[in-house]
Amino acid sequence: MLHLKCTAVGPDDLPYWLWENFAQLAPATTKFFNKSLAQHTVSSAWKTANIRPIPKESLLAECNNLRPISLTNNIMRLFERLVLKQEMSSIFKSNINDEQFAYKDDGNTTMALLKCKHYWLKALD
């Protein structure tokens, strides 16, 4: 089961909990997902996004301090996660270097910092 994070709605205005709480949508959604995979294409309705400017700092001083946040449809986020988990994970696992920490199940910034600290302390010895 893919868990969808509690996130804002996208252009379709369908909340995240709709996909988790209504299991009767699963057969129809599965057909759409399988058809998209078979045809190597995604519905244009799934590709839409709301882009919102969010300030980098708490007080907005100038427009250069805005960063864009893209809110995509929850159905597309589910589809992307499914493709990543089912189709791409083996490719990532075999091609990601041991020095890379992103896109790994056990990789995170803490592990990257610990490895850096190890190298720095080793260099000081």
FIKOL-931392 format. One line per 10 residues: for each residue x, y, z of N, C-alpha, C. Coordinates in Angstrom, 1 decimal. Example, Ala and Ser with C-alpha at 12.3 -4.5 7.8 and 13.67 -1.06 7.14 Angstrom:
<nodes>
13.2/-5.7/7.8/12.3/-4.5/7.8/13.2/-3.3/7.8 | 12.8/-2.2/7.1/13.7/-1.1/7.1/12.9/0.0/7.9
</nodes>
This chain:
<nodes>
0.8/-1.2/0.0/0.0/0.0/0.0/0.9/1.2/0.0 | 0.7/2.1/-0.9/1.4/3.4/-1.0/0.7/4.4/-0.1 | 1.4/5.0/0.8/0.9/6.0/1.7/1.1/7.4/1.1 | 0.0/8.1/1.0/0.1/9.5/0.5/0.1/10.5/1.7 | 1.1/11.3/1.6/1.3/12.3/2.7/0.1/13.3/2.8 | -0.2/13.8/3.9/-1.2/14.8/4.1/-0.7/16.1/3.4 | -1.1/16.4/2.2/-0.7/17.5/1.5/-1.8/18.3/0.9 | -1.5/19.5/0.4/-2.5/20.4/-0.1/-3.1/19.8/-1.4 | -4.3/20.2/-1.8/-4.9/19.7/-3.0/-4.2/20.4/-4.2 | -4.3/19.7/-5.3/-3.8/20.2/-6.6/-4.9/20.8/-7.4
-4.7/21.0/-8.7/-5.7/21.6/-9.5/-7.1/20.9/-9.6 | -7.0/19.6/-9.3/-8.3/18.8/-9.4/-9.2/19.0/-8.1 | -8.6/19.6/-7.1/-9.4/19.9/-5.8/-9.8/18.6/-5.1 | -9.1/17.5/-5.4/-9.4/16.2/-4.7/-8.5/16.1/-3.5 | -8.9/16.0/-2.3/-8.0/15.9/-1.2/-7.3/14.5/-1.1 | -6.2/14.5/-0.4/-5.3/13.3/-0.3/-6.1/12.1/0.3 | -7.0/12.4/1.3/-7.7/11.4/2.0/-8.7/10.6/1.2 | -9.1/11.2/0.1/-10.1/10.6/-0.8/-9.5/9.3/-1.4 | -8.2/9.3/-1.7/-7.5/8.2/-2.3/-7.2/7.1/-1.3 | -7.1/7.5/0.0/-6.8/6.5/1.0/-8.1/5.9/1.6
-9.2/6.7/1.7/-10.4/6.2/2.4/-11.4/5.5/1.5 | -11.3/5.7/0.2/-12.3/5.1/-0.7/-11.7/4.0/-1.6 | -11.7/2.8/-1.0/-11.0/1.6/-1.7/-11.8/1.3/-2.9 | -13.0/1.6/-3.1/-13.8/1.3/-4.3/-13.3/2.0/-5.5 | -12.4/3.1/-5.3/-11.8/3.7/-6.5/-10.6/3.0/-7.0 | -10.1/2.0/-6.2/-8.9/1.3/-6.6/-9.0/0.6/-8.0 | -10.0/-0.2/-8.3/-10.1/-0.8/-9.6/-10.0/0.1/-10.8 | -10.8/1.2/-10.7/-10.8/2.2/-11.8/-9.4/2.9/-11.9 | -8.9/3.2/-10.8/-7.6/3.9/-10.7/-6.5/2.9/-11.3 | -6.6/1.7/-10.9/-5.6/0.7/-11.4/-5.7/0.6/-13.0
-6.9/0.6/-13.5/-7.0/0.5/-15.0/-6.4/1.7/-15.6 | -6.6/2.9/-15.1/-6.0/4.1/-15.6/-4.4/4.0/-15.5 | -3.9/3.6/-14.4/-2.5/3.4/-14.2/-1.9/2.4/-15.2 | -2.5/1.3/-15.4/-2.0/0.3/-16.3/-2.1/0.7/-17.7 | -3.2/1.4/-18.1/-3.3/2.0/-19.5/-2.2/3.0/-19.7 | -1.9/3.9/-18.7/-0.9/4.9/-18.9/0.5/4.2/-19.1 | 0.7/3.2/-18.3/2.0/2.4/-18.4/2.1/1.7/-19.8 | 1.0/1.1/-20.2/1.1/0.4/-21.5/1.3/1.4/-22.7 | 0.7/2.5/-22.6/0.8/3.5/-23.7/1.9/4.5/-23.5 | 2.7/4.4/-22.4/3.8/5.2/-22.2/3.4/6.7/-22.2
2.2/7.0/-21.7/1.8/8.4/-21.7/0.9/8.6/-20.4 | 0.7/9.9/-20.1/-0.1/10.2/-18.9/-1.1/11.2/-19.4 | -2.3/11.1/-18.8/-3.4/12.0/-19.1/-2.9/13.5/-18.9 | -3.3/14.4/-19.8/-2.9/15.8/-19.6/-3.6/16.4/-18.4 | -4.7/15.9/-18.0/-5.4/16.4/-16.8/-4.5/16.1/-15.5 | -3.7/15.0/-15.6/-2.9/14.6/-14.4/-1.6/15.5/-14.4 | -1.3/16.1/-15.5/0.0/16.9/-15.6/-0.2/18.3/-15.2 | -1.4/18.8/-14.9/-1.5/20.2/-14.5/-1.0/20.4/-13.1 | -0.7/21.6/-12.8/-0.2/21.9/-11.4/-0.5/23.4/-11.1 | -0.7/23.6/-9.8/-0.9/25.0/-9.3/0.5/25.4/-8.8
1.0/26.5/-9.3/2.3/27.0/-8.9/2.1/28.2/-8.0 | 2.6/28.1/-6.8/2.5/29.2/-5.8/3.8/29.8/-5.4 | 3.9/31.1/-5.4/5.2/31.7/-4.9/5.2/31.7/-3.4 | 6.2/31.2/-2.8/6.3/31.1/-1.3/7.6/31.9/-0.9 | 7.5/32.7/0.1/8.7/33.5/0.5/9.7/32.5/1.1 | 11.0/32.8/0.8/12.1/32.0/1.4/12.3/32.4/2.8 | 12.0/33.7/3.1/12.2/34.2/4.5/10.8/34.5/5.1 | 10.7/34.6/6.4/9.4/34.9/7.0/8.8/36.2/6.6 | 9.6/37.2/6.5/9.2/38.5/6.0/9.7/38.7/4.6 | 8.7/39.0/3.7/9.1/39.2/2.3/9.6/40.6/2.1
10.9/40.7/1.7/11.5/42.0/1.5/11.5/42.4/0.0 | 11.7/41.4/-0.8/11.7/41.7/-2.3/11.3/40.5/-3.0 | 10.9/40.6/-4.3/10.3/39.5/-5.1/11.4/38.5/-5.4 | 12.7/38.8/-5.3/13.7/37.8/-5.5/13.8/36.7/-4.4 | 13.1/37.0/-3.3/13.1/36.0/-2.2/11.9/35.1/-2.3 | 11.3/35.0/-3.4/10.2/34.0/-3.6/10.7/32.7/-4.3 | 10.2/31.6/-3.9/10.5/30.4/-4.6/9.2/29.7/-5.0 | 9.2/29.1/-6.1/7.9/28.4/-6.6/7.7/27.1/-6.0 | 6.5/26.8/-5.6/6.0/25.5/-5.1/5.0/25.0/-6.1 | 5.2/23.8/-6.6/4.3/23.2/-7.5/3.4/22.2/-6.8
2.1/22.5/-6.9/1.1/21.5/-6.3/0.5/20.7/-7.4 | 0.9/19.5/-7.5/0.3/18.6/-8.6/-0.8/17.8/-8.0 | -1.6/17.2/-8.9/-2.7/16.4/-8.5/-2.2/15.2/-7.6 | -3.0/14.9/-6.6/-2.7/13.7/-5.8/-2.6/12.4/-6.5 | -3.5/12.3/-7.6/-3.5/11.0/-8.4/-2.1/10.9/-9.1 | -1.5/12.0/-9.5/-0.3/12.0/-10.2/0.9/11.7/-9.2 | 0.8/12.2/-8.0/1.8/11.9/-7.0/1.8/10.4/-6.7 | 0.6/9.8/-6.6/0.4/8.4/-6.4/1.1/7.6/-7.5 | 0.7/8.0/-8.8/1.3/7.3/-9.9/2.8/7.4/-10.0 | 3.3/8.6/-9.7/4.8/8.7/-9.7/5.5/7.8/-8.7
4.9/7.8/-7.5/5.4/6.9/-6.4/5.3/5.5/-6.8 | 4.2/5.1/-7.4/4.1/3.7/-7.8/5.1/3.3/-8.9 | 5.3/4.2/-9.9/6.3/3.9/-10.9/7.7/3.9/-10.3 | 8.0/4.8/-9.4/9.3/4.8/-8.8/9.5/3.5/-8.0 | 8.5/3.1/-7.2/8.7/1.9/-6.4/8.7/0.6/-7.2 | 7.8/0.5/-8.1/7.7/-0.8/-8.9/8.6/-0.9/-10.1 | 8.8/0.2/-10.8/9.6/0.1/-12.0/11.0/0.6/-12.0 | 11.3/1.6/-11.2/12.6/2.2/-11.2/13.5/1.9/-10.0 | 13.0/1.3/-9.0/13.8/1.1/-7.8/15.0/0.2/-8.0 | 14.8/-0.8/-8.8/15.9/-1.7/-9.1/17.0/-1.0/-9.9
16.6/-0.1/-10.8/17.6/0.7/-11.6/18.3/1.6/-10.7 | 17.6/2.3/-9.8/18.3/3.2/-8.9/19.3/2.5/-8.0 | 18.8/1.3/-7.4/19.7/0.6/-6.5/21.0/0.1/-7.2 | 20.9/-0.3/-8.4/22.1/-0.8/-9.1/23.0/0.3/-9.6 | 22.5/1.5/-9.8/23.3/2.6/-10.4/23.7/3.7/-9.5 | 23.2/3.7/-8.2/23.6/4.8/-7.3/24.9/4.4/-6.6 | 25.8/5.3/-6.6/27.1/5.1/-6.0/26.9/5.0/-4.4 | 27.9/4.4/-3.8/27.8/4.3/-2.3/28.0/5.6/-1.6 | 28.6/6.6/-2.4/28.8/7.9/-1.8/27.5/8.8/-1.9 | 26.5/8.3/-2.6/25.3/9.0/-2.8/24.3/8.6/-1.7
23.6/9.6/-1.1/22.7/9.2/-0.1/21.2/9.5/-0.4 | 21.0/10.3/-1.4/19.6/10.5/-1.9/19.1/9.4/-2.7 | 17.8/9.2/-2.7/17.1/8.2/-3.5/17.4/6.7/-3.0 | 17.9/6.6/-1.8/18.1/5.3/-1.2/17.1/5.1/0.0 | 16.7/3.9/0.2/15.8/3.6/1.3/16.4/4.0/2.7 | 17.7/3.8/2.8/18.4/4.1/4.1/19.2/5.3/4.0 | 19.1/6.1/3.0/19.9/7.3/2.8/19.2/8.5/3.3 | 19.9/9.3/4.0/19.4/10.6/4.5/20.5/11.6/4.8 | 20.2/12.8/5.2/21.2/13.8/5.4/22.1/13.4/6.6 | 21.5/12.8/7.6/22.3/12.4/8.8/23.4/11.4/8.4
23.1/10.5/7.6/24.1/9.5/7.1/25.2/10.2/6.3 | 24.8/11.2/5.5/25.8/11.9/4.7/26.7/12.7/5.6 | 26.1/13.4/6.6/26.9/14.1/7.6/27.9/13.3/8.4 | 27.4/12.1/8.8/28.2/11.2/9.6/29.4/10.7/8.7 | 29.2/10.4/7.4/30.2/10.0/6.5/31.3/11.2/6.4 | 30.8/12.4/6.2/31.7/13.6/6.1/32.5/13.7/7.4 | 31.9/13.6/8.5/32.6/13.7/9.8/33.6/12.6/9.9 | 33.3/11.4/9.5/34.3/10.3/9.5/35.5/10.6/8.6 | 35.3/11.2/7.4/36.4/11.5/6.5/37.2/12.7/7.1 | 36.6/13.6/7.7/37.3/14.8/8.3/38.1/14.3/9.5
37.6/13.5/10.4/38.3/13.0/11.5/39.5/12.1/11.1 | 39.2/11.3/10.0/40.3/10.4/9.5/41.4/11.3/8.9 | 41.1/12.4/8.3/42.1/13.3/7.7/42.9/14.0/8.8 | 42.3/14.2/10.0/43.0/14.9/11.1/44.0/13.9/11.8 | 43.8/12.6/11.7/44.7/11.6/12.3/46.0/11.6/11.7
</nodes>
